[in-house]
Amino acid sequence: MTFPHFSPPLFSIDCCLILFPCVAPSAPPMNVAAATITSTSFLLQWAIPTFSGRNGNIRSYILVVTELSSSQRMEISTQNNNQQFDSLHPYFNYSFSVAAVTVSVGVFSEPQIVTTLEDRKLISYGKVLCM
C-alpha cells in the first residue's frame, strides 16, 4: 500500500530518545524537614522536586543554613537527599532552605526554622547530680 502524499522516509529510527530541556528546576524540593539530633546538630531531609518541575536530571542540591542570631550563613552542595549539620550552638535557631540543581540552581524551598536542643550538663551539688 502506498500513500501518494507521503514520501518515503530519508532514514529509519531504531530507537527513540526523549530529551528534556536543560534549564534550572522550576519547583523546589518536596517534603523539606529538619530533625534535631543533639544540642549541637540537626539533620535536614527532602525529596526530589515534582517530575514536571525538575526540568532535567537533578545533579545536586544546594542547602543554605543561617544562624539567626548572628546571620552567619552556610552554603553546602550535596548529591544526597539529606545532610547532617554538626558543631552548632546549643539552643540556637537556624533557618534553612534547599534547591535542586540541573544545569543551574533552581527554586529554593520556603525557609523553615529549626532549633538545636538545650545543652544539658551534669551539675554536682554535694552527692546529688542534676540535669
NUMI-818621 format. One record per residue (C-alpha): residue in one letter; chain; x, y, z. Coordinates in steps of 0.5 Angstrom, whole numbers, plus 500, padded with zeros to 3 digits. Example, Ala and Ser with C-alpha at 12.3 -4.5 7.8 and 13.67 -1.06 7.14 Angstrom:
BEGIN
+---+---+-----+-----+-----+
: r : c :  px :  py :  pz :
+---+---+-----+-----+-----+
: A : A : 525 : 491 : 516 :
: S : A : 527 : 498 : 514 :
+---+---+-----+-----+-----+
***
This chain:
BEGIN
+---+---+-----+-----+-----+
: r : c :  px :  py :  pz :
+---+---+-----+-----+-----+
: M : A : 500 : 500 : 500 :
: T : A : 503 : 507 : 498 :
: F : A : 501 : 514 : 500 :
: P : A : 501 : 519 : 495 :
: H : A : 502 : 525 : 499 :
: F : A : 508 : 522 : 503 :
: S : A : 515 : 521 : 501 :
: P : A : 519 : 515 : 504 :
: P : A : 523 : 517 : 510 :
: L : A : 530 : 519 : 509 :
: F : A : 533 : 515 : 515 :
: S : A : 530 : 510 : 520 :
: I : A : 530 : 511 : 527 :
: D : A : 531 : 504 : 531 :
: C : A : 530 : 508 : 538 :
: C : A : 527 : 514 : 541 :
: L : A : 530 : 519 : 546 :
: I : A : 526 : 523 : 550 :
: L : A : 530 : 530 : 551 :
: F : A : 529 : 534 : 557 :
: P : A : 530 : 542 : 557 :
: C : A : 536 : 543 : 560 :
: V : A : 534 : 549 : 565 :
: A : A : 534 : 550 : 572 :
: P : A : 529 : 547 : 576 :
: S : A : 522 : 551 : 577 :
: A : A : 520 : 547 : 583 :
: P : A : 523 : 547 : 590 :
: P : A : 525 : 540 : 593 :
: M : A : 519 : 537 : 597 :
: N : A : 518 : 535 : 604 :
: V : A : 524 : 539 : 607 :
: A : A : 524 : 538 : 614 :
: A : A : 529 : 538 : 620 :
: A : A : 530 : 534 : 626 :
: T : A : 535 : 536 : 632 :
: I : A : 539 : 530 : 634 :
: T : A : 543 : 534 : 640 :
: S : A : 545 : 541 : 643 :
: T : A : 550 : 542 : 637 :
: S : A : 547 : 538 : 631 :
: F : A : 541 : 537 : 627 :
: L : A : 539 : 533 : 620 :
: L : A : 536 : 536 : 614 :
: Q : A : 532 : 532 : 609 :
: W : A : 528 : 533 : 603 :
: A : A : 525 : 529 : 597 :
: I : A : 526 : 531 : 589 :
: P : A : 522 : 536 : 586 :
: T : A : 516 : 534 : 582 :
: F : A : 517 : 531 : 576 :
: S : A : 514 : 537 : 572 :
: G : A : 519 : 542 : 576 :
: R : A : 525 : 538 : 575 :
: N : A : 527 : 540 : 568 :
: G : A : 532 : 535 : 567 :
: N : A : 537 : 531 : 571 :
: I : A : 538 : 533 : 578 :
: R : A : 545 : 533 : 579 :
: S : A : 546 : 536 : 586 :
: Y : A : 542 : 540 : 592 :
: I : A : 544 : 547 : 595 :
: L : A : 543 : 548 : 602 :
: V : A : 543 : 555 : 605 :
: V : A : 543 : 555 : 613 :
: T : A : 543 : 561 : 617 :
: E : A : 544 : 562 : 624 :
: L : A : 539 : 567 : 626 :
: S : A : 542 : 571 : 632 :
: S : A : 549 : 573 : 628 :
: S : A : 546 : 572 : 621 :
: Q : A : 552 : 567 : 619 :
: R : A : 551 : 564 : 613 :
: M : A : 553 : 557 : 611 :
: E : A : 552 : 554 : 604 :
: I : A : 553 : 547 : 602 :
: S : A : 553 : 543 : 596 :
: T : A : 551 : 535 : 596 :
: Q : A : 548 : 530 : 592 :
: N : A : 545 : 526 : 597 :
: N : A : 537 : 528 : 600 :
: N : A : 540 : 529 : 607 :
: Q : A : 545 : 533 : 610 :
: Q : A : 547 : 533 : 618 :
: F : A : 550 : 539 : 621 :
: D : A : 555 : 539 : 627 :
: S : A : 559 : 543 : 631 :
: L : A : 553 : 548 : 632 :
: H : A : 551 : 553 : 638 :
: P : A : 546 : 550 : 643 :
: Y : A : 539 : 552 : 643 :
: F : A : 540 : 557 : 637 :
: N : A : 535 : 558 : 632 :
: Y : A : 537 : 556 : 625 :
: S : A : 534 : 558 : 618 :
: F : A : 535 : 553 : 612 :
: S : A : 532 : 552 : 605 :
: V : A : 534 : 547 : 600 :
: A : A : 534 : 548 : 592 :
: A : A : 536 : 543 : 587 :
: V : A : 541 : 544 : 581 :
: T : A : 541 : 541 : 574 :
: V : A : 545 : 546 : 569 :
: S : A : 544 : 551 : 574 :
: V : A : 541 : 553 : 581 :
: G : A : 533 : 552 : 582 :
: V : A : 528 : 555 : 586 :
: F : A : 529 : 555 : 594 :
: S : A : 524 : 552 : 598 :
: E : A : 521 : 556 : 603 :
: P : A : 525 : 558 : 609 :
: Q : A : 524 : 554 : 615 :
: I : A : 527 : 554 : 622 :
: V : A : 530 : 549 : 627 :
: T : A : 532 : 550 : 634 :
: T : A : 538 : 546 : 637 :
: L : A : 537 : 542 : 643 :
: E : A : 539 : 546 : 650 :
: D : A : 545 : 544 : 653 :
: R : A : 544 : 539 : 659 :
: K : A : 550 : 539 : 663 :
: L : A : 551 : 535 : 670 :
: I : A : 552 : 540 : 676 :
: S : A : 554 : 537 : 682 :
: Y : A : 551 : 539 : 689 :
: G : A : 554 : 535 : 694 :
: K : A : 552 : 528 : 693 :
: V : A : 546 : 530 : 688 :
: L : A : 547 : 530 : 681 :
: C : A : 542 : 535 : 677 :
: M : A : 541 : 535 : 670 :
+---+---+-----+-----+-----+
***
